[in-house]
Amino acid sequence: MIFGLRVIREDSQSLSWSDLLFREVIGRFIHRVFFIAVLLYLFVAFTTEKQGIHDMIGNTRVVIEK
């Protein structure tokens, strides 16, 4: 919120707590289990929607709120 960022669902429905928890659990699991996953943050720079792996799995994305 401080940076004007917001997490939204890909299908434009309202975001639920289960969506956020799933996104966070998947993201933390990937980055803790796989040591090389730190490099996956670079993956965001090369995707068209600027999504991380956890966003792709969770069908979410981060947008700038205007």
PDB file of N, CA, C, O and CB in Angstrom:
ATOM      1  N   MET A   1       0.813  -1.190   0.000  1.00  0.00           N
ATOM      2  CA  MET A   1       0.000   0.000   0.000  1.00  0.00           C
ATOM      3  C   MET A   1       0.863   1.264   0.000  1.00  0.00           C
ATOM      4  O   MET A   1       0.523   2.266  -0.629  1.00  0.00           O
ATOM      5  CB  MET A   1      -0.928  -0.008   1.197  1.00  0.00           C
ATOM      6  N   ILE A   2       1.961   1.196   0.702  1.00  0.00           N
ATOM      7  CA  ILE A   2       2.847   2.355   0.783  1.00  0.00           C
ATOM      8  C   ILE A   2       3.391   2.709  -0.599  1.00  0.00           C
ATOM      9  O   ILE A   2       3.521   3.884  -0.944  1.00  0.00           O
ATOM     10  CB  ILE A   2       4.007   2.084   1.761  1.00  0.00           C
ATOM     11  N   PHE A   3       3.705   1.686  -1.381  1.00  0.00           N
ATOM     12  CA  PHE A   3       4.290   1.903  -2.698  1.00  0.00           C
ATOM     13  C   PHE A   3       3.241   1.999  -3.804  1.00  0.00           C
ATOM     14  O   PHE A   3       3.600   2.146  -4.972  1.00  0.00           O
ATOM     15  CB  PHE A   3       5.256   0.792  -3.014  1.00  0.00           C
ATOM     16  N   GLY A   4       1.961   1.920  -3.467  1.00  0.00           N
ATOM     17  CA  GLY A   4       0.896   2.010  -4.448  1.00  0.00           C
ATOM     18  C   GLY A   4       0.713   0.730  -5.253  1.00  0.00           C
ATOM     19  O   GLY A   4       0.257   0.778  -6.395  1.00  0.00           O
ATOM     20  N   LEU A   5       1.062  -0.408  -4.673  1.00  0.00           N
ATOM     21  CA  LEU A   5       0.929  -1.687  -5.353  1.00  0.00           C
ATOM     22  C   LEU A   5      -0.275  -2.440  -4.811  1.00  0.00           C
ATOM     23  O   LEU A   5      -0.648  -2.301  -3.646  1.00  0.00           O
ATOM     24  CB  LEU A   5       2.207  -2.526  -5.193  1.00  0.00           C
ATOM     25  N   ARG A   6      -0.875  -3.242  -5.688  1.00  0.00           N
ATOM     26  CA  ARG A   6      -2.052  -4.015  -5.297  1.00  0.00           C
ATOM     27  C   ARG A   6      -2.013  -5.377  -5.970  1.00  0.00           C
ATOM     28  O   ARG A   6      -1.616  -5.482  -7.130  1.00  0.00           O
ATOM     29  CB  ARG A   6      -3.355  -3.264  -5.663  1.00  0.00           C
ATOM     30  N   VAL A   7      -2.415  -6.411  -5.266  1.00  0.00           N
ATOM     31  CA  VAL A   7      -2.498  -7.757  -5.820  1.00  0.00           C
ATOM     32  C   VAL A   7      -3.924  -7.967  -6.314  1.00  0.00           C
ATOM     33  O   VAL A   7      -4.882  -7.714  -5.584  1.00  0.00           O
ATOM     34  CB  VAL A   7      -2.093  -8.844  -4.760  1.00  0.00           C
ATOM     35  N   ILE A   8      -4.064  -8.431  -7.561  1.00  0.00           N
ATOM     36  CA  ILE A   8      -5.379  -8.702  -8.130  1.00  0.00           C
ATOM     37  C   ILE A   8      -5.396 -10.104  -8.725  1.00  0.00           C
ATOM     38  O   ILE A   8      -4.344 -10.689  -8.981  1.00  0.00           O
ATOM     39  CB  ILE A   8      -5.746  -7.648  -9.203  1.00  0.00           C
ATOM     40  N   ARG A   9      -6.585 -10.634  -8.943  1.00  0.00           N
ATOM     41  CA  ARG A   9      -6.732 -11.935  -9.584  1.00  0.00           C
ATOM     42  C   ARG A   9      -6.727 -11.756 -11.095  1.00  0.00           C
ATOM     43  O   ARG A   9      -7.104 -10.702 -11.606  1.00  0.00           O
ATOM     44  CB  ARG A   9      -8.030 -12.639  -9.121  1.00  0.00           C
ATOM     45  N   GLU A  10      -6.302 -12.782 -11.797  1.00  0.00           N
ATOM     46  CA  GLU A  10      -6.252 -12.752 -13.263  1.00  0.00           C
ATOM     47  C   GLU A  10      -7.643 -12.654 -13.875  1.00  0.00           C
ATOM     48  O   GLU A  10      -7.818 -12.026 -14.919  1.00  0.00           O
ATOM     49  CB  GLU A  10      -5.543 -13.994 -13.792  1.00  0.00           C
ATOM     50  N   ASP A  11      -8.632 -13.270 -13.235  1.00  0.00           N
ATOM     51  CA  ASP A  11      -9.986 -13.303 -13.798  1.00  0.00           C
ATOM     52  C   ASP A  11     -10.840 -12.111 -13.354  1.00  0.00           C
ATOM     53  O   ASP A  11     -12.051 -12.112 -13.576  1.00  0.00           O
ATOM     54  CB  ASP A  11     -10.676 -14.598 -13.401  1.00  0.00           C
ATOM     55  N   SER A  12     -10.248 -11.121 -12.747  1.00  0.00           N
ATOM     56  CA  SER A  12     -10.887  -9.862 -12.335  1.00  0.00           C
ATOM     57  C   SER A  12     -11.957 -10.027 -11.265  1.00  0.00           C
ATOM     58  O   SER A  12     -12.721  -9.095 -11.015  1.00  0.00           O
ATOM     59  CB  SER A  12     -11.497  -9.200 -13.525  1.00  0.00           C
ATOM     60  N   GLN A  13     -12.029 -11.185 -10.631  1.00  0.00           N
ATOM     61  CA  GLN A  13     -12.948 -11.348  -9.510  1.00  0.00           C
ATOM     62  C   GLN A  13     -12.280 -10.776  -8.269  1.00  0.00           C
ATOM     63  O   GLN A  13     -11.081 -10.499  -8.259  1.00  0.00           O
ATOM     64  CB  GLN A  13     -13.341 -12.851  -9.302  1.00  0.00           C
ATOM     65  N   SER A  14     -13.084 -10.604  -7.220  1.00  0.00           N
ATOM     66  CA  SER A  14     -12.510 -10.041  -6.002  1.00  0.00           C
ATOM     67  C   SER A  14     -11.552 -11.040  -5.355  1.00  0.00           C
ATOM     68  O   SER A  14     -11.762 -12.252  -5.398  1.00  0.00           O
ATOM     69  CB  SER A  14     -13.623  -9.645  -5.010  1.00  0.00           C
ATOM     70  N   LEU A  15     -10.526 -10.508  -4.775  1.00  0.00           N
ATOM     71  CA  LEU A  15      -9.479 -11.308  -4.149  1.00  0.00           C
ATOM     72  C   LEU A  15      -9.949 -11.770  -2.767  1.00  0.00           C
ATOM     73  O   LEU A  15     -10.492 -10.981  -1.994  1.00  0.00           O
ATOM     74  CB  LEU A  15      -8.155 -10.499  -4.039  1.00  0.00           C
ATOM     75  N   SER A  16      -9.739 -13.031  -2.471  1.00  0.00           N
ATOM     76  CA  SER A  16     -10.134 -13.557  -1.158  1.00  0.00           C
ATOM     77  C   SER A  16      -8.893 -13.855  -0.331  1.00  0.00           C
ATOM     78  O   SER A  16      -7.777 -13.882  -0.849  1.00  0.00           O
ATOM     79  CB  SER A  16     -11.004 -14.835  -1.309  1.00  0.00           C
ATOM     80  N   TRP A  17      -9.105 -14.077   0.959  1.00  0.00           N
ATOM     81  CA  TRP A  17      -7.987 -14.396   1.841  1.00  0.00           C
ATOM     82  C   TRP A  17      -7.329 -15.703   1.429  1.00  0.00           C
ATOM     83  O   TRP A  17      -6.113 -15.851   1.554  1.00  0.00           O
ATOM     84  CB  TRP A  17      -8.457 -14.478   3.293  1.00  0.00           C
ATOM     85  N   SER A  18      -8.125 -16.659   0.934  1.00  0.00           N
ATOM     86  CA  SER A  18      -7.538 -17.937   0.510  1.00  0.00           C
ATOM     87  C   SER A  18      -6.619 -17.742  -0.691  1.00  0.00           C
ATOM     88  O   SER A  18      -5.612 -18.440  -0.811  1.00  0.00           O
ATOM     89  CB  SER A  18      -8.643 -18.952   0.167  1.00  0.00           C
ATOM     90  N   ASP A  19      -6.945 -16.810  -1.580  1.00  0.00           N
ATOM     91  CA  ASP A  19      -6.069 -16.497  -2.722  1.00  0.00           C
ATOM     92  C   ASP A  19      -4.732 -15.948  -2.230  1.00  0.00           C
ATOM     93  O   ASP A  19      -3.671 -16.360  -2.698  1.00  0.00           O
ATOM     94  CB  ASP A  19      -6.750 -15.476  -3.673  1.00  0.00           C
ATOM     95  N   LEU A  20      -4.794 -15.025  -1.292  1.00  0.00           N
ATOM     96  CA  LEU A  20      -3.572 -14.422  -0.760  1.00  0.00           C
ATOM     97  C   LEU A  20      -2.728 -15.424   0.011  1.00  0.00           C
ATOM     98  O   LEU A  20      -1.506 -15.452  -0.133  1.00  0.00           O
ATOM     99  CB  LEU A  20      -3.915 -13.250   0.135  1.00  0.00           C
ATOM    100  N   LEU A  21      -3.368 -16.238   0.821  1.00  0.00           N
ATOM    101  CA  LEU A  21      -2.628 -17.248   1.576  1.00  0.00           C
ATOM    102  C   LEU A  21      -1.982 -18.265   0.651  1.00  0.00           C
ATOM    103  O   LEU A  21      -0.833 -18.654   0.860  1.00  0.00           O
ATOM    104  CB  LEU A  21      -3.548 -17.955   2.564  1.00  0.00           C
ATOM    105  N   PHE A  22      -2.714 -18.699  -0.370  1.00  0.00           N
ATOM    106  CA  PHE A  22      -2.162 -19.643  -1.337  1.00  0.00           C
ATOM    107  C   PHE A  22      -0.950 -19.044  -2.036  1.00  0.00           C
ATOM    108  O   PHE A  22       0.075 -19.708  -2.185  1.00  0.00           O
ATOM    109  CB  PHE A  22      -3.226 -20.044  -2.367  1.00  0.00           C
ATOM    110  N   ARG A  23      -1.064 -17.795  -2.462  1.00  0.00           N
ATOM    111  CA  ARG A  23       0.036 -17.103  -3.149  1.00  0.00           C
ATOM    112  C   ARG A  23       1.261 -17.006  -2.249  1.00  0.00           C
ATOM    113  O   ARG A  23       2.380 -17.268  -2.690  1.00  0.00           O
ATOM    114  CB  ARG A  23      -0.403 -15.694  -3.594  1.00  0.00           C
ATOM    115  N   GLU A  24       1.055 -16.633  -1.001  1.00  0.00           N
ATOM    116  CA  GLU A  24       2.171 -16.491  -0.071  1.00  0.00           C
ATOM    117  C   GLU A  24       2.802 -17.838   0.280  1.00  0.00           C
ATOM    118  O   GLU A  24       4.027 -17.955   0.320  1.00  0.00           O
ATOM    119  CB  GLU A  24       1.705 -15.796   1.194  1.00  0.00           C
ATOM    120  N   VAL A  25       1.983 -18.844   0.533  1.00  0.00           N
ATOM    121  CA  VAL A  25       2.512 -20.165   0.892  1.00  0.00           C
ATOM    122  C   VAL A  25       3.318 -20.750  -0.258  1.00  0.00           C
ATOM    123  O   VAL A  25       4.420 -21.258  -0.048  1.00  0.00           O
ATOM    124  CB  VAL A  25       1.369 -21.122   1.278  1.00  0.00           C
ATOM    125  N   ILE A  26       2.781 -20.685  -1.465  1.00  0.00           N
ATOM    126  CA  ILE A  26       3.493 -21.201  -2.634  1.00  0.00           C
ATOM    127  C   ILE A  26       4.795 -20.434  -2.842  1.00  0.00           C
ATOM    128  O   ILE A  26       5.840 -21.041  -3.077  1.00  0.00           O
ATOM    129  CB  ILE A  26       2.610 -21.108  -3.894  1.00  0.00           C
ATOM    130  N   GLY A  27       4.739 -19.115  -2.757  1.00  0.00           N
ATOM    131  CA  GLY A  27       5.936 -18.302  -2.951  1.00  0.00           C
ATOM    132  C   GLY A  27       7.019 -18.597  -1.934  1.00  0.00           C
ATOM    133  O   GLY A  27       8.187 -18.753  -2.290  1.00  0.00           O
ATOM    134  N   ARG A  28       6.642 -18.673  -0.693  1.00  0.00           N
ATOM    135  CA  ARG A  28       7.633 -18.948   0.357  1.00  0.00           C
ATOM    136  C   ARG A  28       8.172 -20.368   0.257  1.00  0.00           C
ATOM    137  O   ARG A  28       9.362 -20.594   0.477  1.00  0.00           O
ATOM    138  CB  ARG A  28       7.018 -18.724   1.740  1.00  0.00           C
ATOM    139  N   PHE A  29       7.306 -21.330  -0.073  1.00  0.00           N
ATOM    140  CA  PHE A  29       7.740 -22.716  -0.225  1.00  0.00           C
ATOM    141  C   PHE A  29       8.780 -22.844  -1.330  1.00  0.00           C
ATOM    142  O   PHE A  29       9.825 -23.464  -1.132  1.00  0.00           O
ATOM    143  CB  PHE A  29       6.543 -23.621  -0.521  1.00  0.00           C
ATOM    144  N   ILE A  30       8.497 -22.264  -2.486  1.00  0.00           N
ATOM    145  CA  ILE A  30       9.415 -22.343  -3.624  1.00  0.00           C
ATOM    146  C   ILE A  30      10.768 -21.743  -3.269  1.00  0.00           C
ATOM    147  O   ILE A  30      11.808 -22.334  -3.560  1.00  0.00           O
ATOM    148  CB  ILE A  30       8.824 -21.625  -4.845  1.00  0.00           C
ATOM    149  N   HIS A  31      10.756 -20.579  -2.647  1.00  0.00           N
ATOM    150  CA  HIS A  31      12.008 -19.880  -2.371  1.00  0.00           C
ATOM    151  C   HIS A  31      12.780 -20.442  -1.178  1.00  0.00           C
ATOM    152  O   HIS A  31      13.975 -20.177  -1.044  1.00  0.00           O
ATOM    153  CB  HIS A  31      11.725 -18.432  -2.134  1.00  0.00           C
ATOM    154  N   ARG A  32      12.139 -21.193  -0.332  1.00  0.00           N
ATOM    155  CA  ARG A  32      12.854 -21.811   0.794  1.00  0.00           C
ATOM    156  C   ARG A  32      13.371 -23.202   0.460  1.00  0.00           C
ATOM    157  O   ARG A  32      14.450 -23.589   0.909  1.00  0.00           O
ATOM    158  CB  ARG A  32      11.948 -21.888   2.008  1.00  0.00           C
ATOM    159  N   VAL A  33      12.610 -23.952  -0.324  1.00  0.00           N
ATOM    160  CA  VAL A  33      12.993 -25.322  -0.636  1.00  0.00           C
ATOM    161  C   VAL A  33      14.098 -25.377  -1.682  1.00  0.00           C
ATOM    162  O   VAL A  33      15.031 -26.174  -1.574  1.00  0.00           O
ATOM    163  CB  VAL A  33      11.787 -26.104  -1.117  1.00  0.00           C
ATOM    164  N   PHE A  34      13.987 -24.535  -2.681  1.00  0.00           N
ATOM    165  CA  PHE A  34      14.950 -24.550  -3.775  1.00  0.00           C
ATOM    166  C   PHE A  34      15.908 -23.370  -3.619  1.00  0.00           C
ATOM    167  O   PHE A  34      15.516 -22.215  -3.788  1.00  0.00           O
ATOM    168  CB  PHE A  34      14.229 -24.498  -5.150  1.00  0.00           C
ATOM    169  N   PHE A  35      17.173 -23.672  -3.296  1.00  0.00           N
ATOM    170  CA  PHE A  35      18.164 -22.619  -3.063  1.00  0.00           C
ATOM    171  C   PHE A  35      18.337 -21.730  -4.283  1.00  0.00           C
ATOM    172  O   PHE A  35      18.501 -20.517  -4.148  1.00  0.00           O
ATOM    173  CB  PHE A  35      19.502 -23.229  -2.678  1.00  0.00           C
ATOM    174  N   ILE A  36      18.303 -22.315  -5.468  1.00  0.00           N
ATOM    175  CA  ILE A  36      18.503 -21.547  -6.700  1.00  0.00           C
ATOM    176  C   ILE A  36      17.285 -20.674  -7.032  1.00  0.00           C
ATOM    177  O   ILE A  36      17.328 -19.873  -7.965  1.00  0.00           O
ATOM    178  CB  ILE A  36      18.796 -22.495  -7.866  1.00  0.00           C
ATOM    179  N   ALA A  37      16.214 -20.831  -6.273  1.00  0.00           N
ATOM    180  CA  ALA A  37      14.992 -20.067  -6.525  1.00  0.00           C
ATOM    181  C   ALA A  37      15.195 -18.564  -6.339  1.00  0.00           C
ATOM    182  O   ALA A  37      14.390 -17.770  -6.826  1.00  0.00           O
ATOM    183  CB  ALA A  37      13.885 -20.547  -5.608  1.00  0.00           C
ATOM    184  N   VAL A  38      16.239 -18.175  -5.655  1.00  0.00           N
ATOM    185  CA  VAL A  38      16.534 -16.742  -5.514  1.00  0.00           C
ATOM    186  C   VAL A  38      16.703 -16.117  -6.897  1.00  0.00           C
ATOM    187  O   VAL A  38      16.349 -14.957  -7.111  1.00  0.00           O
ATOM    188  CB  VAL A  38      17.815 -16.517  -4.652  1.00  0.00           C
ATOM    189  N   LEU A  39      17.236 -16.880  -7.811  1.00  0.00           N
ATOM    190  CA  LEU A  39      17.397 -16.386  -9.174  1.00  0.00           C
ATOM    191  C   LEU A  39      16.073 -16.249  -9.914  1.00  0.00           C
ATOM    192  O   LEU A  39      16.000 -15.571 -10.938  1.00  0.00           O
ATOM    193  CB  LEU A  39      18.308 -17.301  -9.941  1.00  0.00           C
ATOM    194  N   LEU A  40      15.023 -16.892  -9.397  1.00  0.00           N
ATOM    195  CA  LEU A  40      13.716 -16.793 -10.035  1.00  0.00           C
ATOM    196  C   LEU A  40      13.142 -15.382  -9.928  1.00  0.00           C
ATOM    197  O   LEU A  40      12.241 -15.025 -10.688  1.00  0.00           O
ATOM    198  CB  LEU A  40      12.753 -17.795  -9.413  1.00  0.00           C
ATOM    199  N   TYR A  41      13.644 -14.588  -9.010  1.00  0.00           N
ATOM    200  CA  TYR A  41      13.207 -13.191  -8.953  1.00  0.00           C
ATOM    201  C   TYR A  41      13.592 -12.459 -10.241  1.00  0.00           C
ATOM    202  O   TYR A  41      12.909 -11.518 -10.643  1.00  0.00           O
ATOM    203  CB  TYR A  41      13.822 -12.479  -7.725  1.00  0.00           C
ATOM    204  N   LEU A  42      14.653 -12.874 -10.873  1.00  0.00           N
ATOM    205  CA  LEU A  42      15.041 -12.293 -12.161  1.00  0.00           C
ATOM    206  C   LEU A  42      14.046 -12.658 -13.250  1.00  0.00           C
ATOM    207  O   LEU A  42      13.912 -11.944 -14.243  1.00  0.00           O
ATOM    208  CB  LEU A  42      16.441 -12.757 -12.558  1.00  0.00           C
ATOM    209  N   PHE A  43      13.352 -13.769 -13.061  1.00  0.00           N
ATOM    210  CA  PHE A  43      12.355 -14.231 -14.017  1.00  0.00           C
ATOM    211  C   PHE A  43      11.269 -13.174 -14.240  1.00  0.00           C
ATOM    212  O   PHE A  43      10.738 -13.044 -15.342  1.00  0.00           O
ATOM    213  CB  PHE A  43      11.727 -15.541 -13.533  1.00  0.00           C
ATOM    214  N   VAL A  44      10.950 -12.432 -13.198  1.00  0.00           N
ATOM    215  CA  VAL A  44       9.920 -11.396 -13.270  1.00  0.00           C
ATOM    216  C   VAL A  44      10.270 -10.344 -14.325  1.00  0.00           C
ATOM    217  O   VAL A  44       9.383  -9.845 -15.019  1.00  0.00           O
ATOM    218  CB  VAL A  44       9.739 -10.729 -11.897  1.00  0.00           C
ATOM    219  N   ALA A  45      11.518 -10.014 -14.445  1.00  0.00           N
ATOM    220  CA  ALA A  45      11.945  -8.967 -15.375  1.00  0.00           C
ATOM    221  C   ALA A  45      11.709  -9.348 -16.833  1.00  0.00           C
ATOM    222  O   ALA A  45      11.604  -8.473 -17.691  1.00  0.00           O
ATOM    223  CB  ALA A  45      13.412  -8.656 -15.165  1.00  0.00           C
ATOM    224  N   PHE A  46      11.625 -10.629 -17.116  1.00  0.00           N
ATOM    225  CA  PHE A  46      11.519 -11.068 -18.505  1.00  0.00           C
ATOM    226  C   PHE A  46      10.130 -11.540 -18.914  1.00  0.00           C
ATOM    227  O   PHE A  46       9.942 -11.939 -20.064  1.00  0.00           O
ATOM    228  CB  PHE A  46      12.489 -12.161 -18.748  1.00  0.00           C
ATOM    229  N   THR A  47       9.151 -11.510 -18.011  1.00  0.00           N
ATOM    230  CA  THR A  47       7.793 -11.891 -18.381  1.00  0.00           C
ATOM    231  C   THR A  47       7.019 -10.643 -18.804  1.00  0.00           C
ATOM    232  O   THR A  47       7.299  -9.540 -18.333  1.00  0.00           O
ATOM    233  CB  THR A  47       7.078 -12.614 -17.204  1.00  0.00           C
ATOM    234  N   THR A  48       6.057 -10.823 -19.684  1.00  0.00           N
ATOM    235  CA  THR A  48       5.314  -9.672 -20.202  1.00  0.00           C
ATOM    236  C   THR A  48       4.443  -9.020 -19.137  1.00  0.00           C
ATOM    237  O   THR A  48       4.287  -7.799 -19.133  1.00  0.00           O
ATOM    238  CB  THR A  48       4.452 -10.095 -21.374  1.00  0.00           C
ATOM    239  N   GLU A  49       3.876  -9.812 -18.237  1.00  0.00           N
ATOM    240  CA  GLU A  49       3.011  -9.267 -17.188  1.00  0.00           C
ATOM    241  C   GLU A  49       3.765  -8.986 -15.892  1.00  0.00           C
ATOM    242  O   GLU A  49       3.167  -8.574 -14.898  1.00  0.00           O
ATOM    243  CB  GLU A  49       1.873 -10.224 -16.911  1.00  0.00           C
ATOM    244  N   LYS A  50       5.097  -9.212 -15.904  1.00  0.00           N
ATOM    245  CA  LYS A  50       5.942  -9.008 -14.719  1.00  0.00           C
ATOM    246  C   LYS A  50       5.448  -9.837 -13.531  1.00  0.00           C
ATOM    247  O   LYS A  50       5.334  -9.332 -12.415  1.00  0.00           O
ATOM    248  CB  LYS A  50       5.976  -7.518 -14.339  1.00  0.00           C
ATOM    249  N   GLN A  51       5.156 -11.112 -13.786  1.00  0.00           N
ATOM    250  CA  GLN A  51       4.676 -12.013 -12.754  1.00  0.00           C
ATOM    251  C   GLN A  51       5.788 -12.928 -12.279  1.00  0.00           C
ATOM    252  O   GLN A  51       6.623 -13.378 -13.064  1.00  0.00           O
ATOM    253  CB  GLN A  51       3.502 -12.831 -13.265  1.00  0.00           C
ATOM    254  N   GLY A  52       5.787 -13.195 -10.987  1.00  0.00           N
ATOM    255  CA  GLY A  52       6.685 -14.194 -10.433  1.00  0.00           C
ATOM    256  C   GLY A  52       6.063 -15.576 -10.591  1.00  0.00           C
ATOM    257  O   GLY A  52       4.904 -15.701 -10.986  1.00  0.00           O
ATOM    258  N   ILE A  53       6.830 -16.600 -10.285  1.00  0.00           N
ATOM    259  CA  ILE A  53       6.336 -17.969 -10.381  1.00  0.00           C
ATOM    260  C   ILE A  53       5.119 -18.161  -9.479  1.00  0.00           C
ATOM    261  O   ILE A  53       4.150 -18.806  -9.880  1.00  0.00           O
ATOM    262  CB  ILE A  53       7.444 -18.969 -10.007  1.00  0.00           C
ATOM    263  N   HIS A  54       5.158 -17.608  -8.262  1.00  0.00           N
ATOM    264  CA  HIS A  54       4.032 -17.765  -7.342  1.00  0.00           C
ATOM    265  C   HIS A  54       2.787 -17.053  -7.847  1.00  0.00           C
ATOM    266  O   HIS A  54       1.674 -17.494  -7.558  1.00  0.00           O
ATOM    267  CB  HIS A  54       4.402 -17.239  -5.965  1.00  0.00           C
ATOM    268  N   ASP A  55       2.942 -15.962  -8.595  1.00  0.00           N
ATOM    269  CA  ASP A  55       1.790 -15.290  -9.190  1.00  0.00           C
ATOM    270  C   ASP A  55       1.192 -16.126 -10.316  1.00  0.00           C
ATOM    271  O   ASP A  55      -0.029 -16.194 -10.462  1.00  0.00           O
ATOM    272  CB  ASP A  55       2.190 -13.909  -9.714  1.00  0.00           C
ATOM    273  N   MET A  56       2.040 -16.753 -11.101  1.00  0.00           N
ATOM    274  CA  MET A  56       1.543 -17.598 -12.190  1.00  0.00           C
ATOM    275  C   MET A  56       0.774 -18.799 -11.648  1.00  0.00           C
ATOM    276  O   MET A  56      -0.272 -19.165 -12.184  1.00  0.00           O
ATOM    277  CB  MET A  56       2.705 -18.074 -13.072  1.00  0.00           C
ATOM    278  N   ILE A  57       1.291 -19.407 -10.592  1.00  0.00           N
ATOM    279  CA  ILE A  57       0.628 -20.564  -9.999  1.00  0.00           C
ATOM    280  C   ILE A  57      -0.674 -20.142  -9.320  1.00  0.00           C
ATOM    281  O   ILE A  57      -1.678 -20.848  -9.412  1.00  0.00           O
ATOM    282  CB  ILE A  57       1.558 -21.262  -8.990  1.00  0.00           C
ATOM    283  N   GLY A  58      -0.662 -19.013  -8.648  1.00  0.00           N
ATOM    284  CA  GLY A  58      -1.832 -18.532  -7.929  1.00  0.00           C
ATOM    285  C   GLY A  58      -2.808 -17.724  -8.760  1.00  0.00           C
ATOM    286  O   GLY A  58      -3.825 -17.268  -8.236  1.00  0.00           O
ATOM    287  N   ASN A  59      -2.526 -17.530 -10.057  1.00  0.00           N
ATOM    288  CA  ASN A  59      -3.370 -16.735 -10.956  1.00  0.00           C
ATOM    289  C   ASN A  59      -3.623 -15.328 -10.425  1.00  0.00           C
ATOM    290  O   ASN A  59      -4.749 -14.832 -10.431  1.00  0.00           O
ATOM    291  CB  ASN A  59      -4.697 -17.438 -11.179  1.00  0.00           C
ATOM    292  N   THR A  60      -2.547 -14.704  -9.966  1.00  0.00           N
ATOM    293  CA  THR A  60      -2.624 -13.331  -9.476  1.00  0.00           C
ATOM    294  C   THR A  60      -1.543 -12.507 -10.149  1.00  0.00           C
ATOM    295  O   THR A  60      -0.663 -13.042 -10.823  1.00  0.00           O
ATOM    296  CB  THR A  60      -2.478 -13.275  -7.933  1.00  0.00           C
ATOM    297  N   ARG A  61      -1.620 -11.223  -9.960  1.00  0.00           N
ATOM    298  CA  ARG A  61      -0.549 -10.330 -10.404  1.00  0.00           C
ATOM    299  C   ARG A  61      -0.568  -9.064  -9.576  1.00  0.00           C
ATOM    300  O   ARG A  61      -1.568  -8.733  -8.938  1.00  0.00           O
ATOM    301  CB  ARG A  61      -0.690  -9.996 -11.903  1.00  0.00           C
ATOM    302  N   VAL A  62       0.533  -8.371  -9.593  1.00  0.00           N
ATOM    303  CA  VAL A  62       0.673  -7.130  -8.834  1.00  0.00           C
ATOM    304  C   VAL A  62       0.588  -5.973  -9.810  1.00  0.00           C
ATOM    305  O   VAL A  62       1.277  -5.964 -10.829  1.00  0.00           O
ATOM    306  CB  VAL A  62       2.015  -7.093  -8.032  1.00  0.00           C
ATOM    307  N   VAL A  63      -0.256  -4.996  -9.503  1.00  0.00           N
ATOM    308  CA  VAL A  63      -0.426  -3.833 -10.364  1.00  0.00           C
ATOM    309  C   VAL A  63      -0.165  -2.570  -9.568  1.00  0.00           C
ATOM    310  O   VAL A  63      -0.215  -2.573  -8.338  1.00  0.00           O
ATOM    311  CB  VAL A  63      -1.837  -3.802 -10.980  1.00  0.00           C
ATOM    312  N   ILE A  64       0.113  -1.495 -10.280  1.00  0.00           N
ATOM    313  CA  ILE A  64       0.276  -0.191  -9.643  1.00  0.00           C
ATOM    314  C   ILE A  64      -1.101   0.444  -9.548  1.00  0.00           C
ATOM    315  O   ILE A  64      -1.797   0.607 -10.551  1.00  0.00           O
ATOM    316  CB  ILE A  64       1.276   0.725 -10.439  1.00  0.00           C
ATOM    317  N   GLU A  65      -1.480   0.797  -8.339  1.00  0.00           N
ATOM    318  CA  GLU A  65      -2.779   1.420  -8.116  1.00  0.00           C
ATOM    319  C   GLU A  65      -2.670   2.913  -8.335  1.00  0.00           C
ATOM    320  O   GLU A  65      -1.788   3.564  -7.776  1.00  0.00           O
ATOM    321  CB  GLU A  65      -3.303   1.119  -6.701  1.00  0.00           C
ATOM    322  N   LYS A  66      -3.546   3.449  -9.131  1.00  0.00           N
ATOM    323  CA  LYS A  66      -3.497   4.890  -9.451  1.00  0.00           C
ATOM    324  C   LYS A  66      -4.562   5.658  -8.727  1.00  0.00           C
ATOM    325  O   LYS A  66      -4.661   6.875  -8.883  1.00  0.00           O
ATOM    326  CB  LYS A  66      -3.644   5.116 -10.942  1.00  0.00           C
TER     327      LYS A  66
END
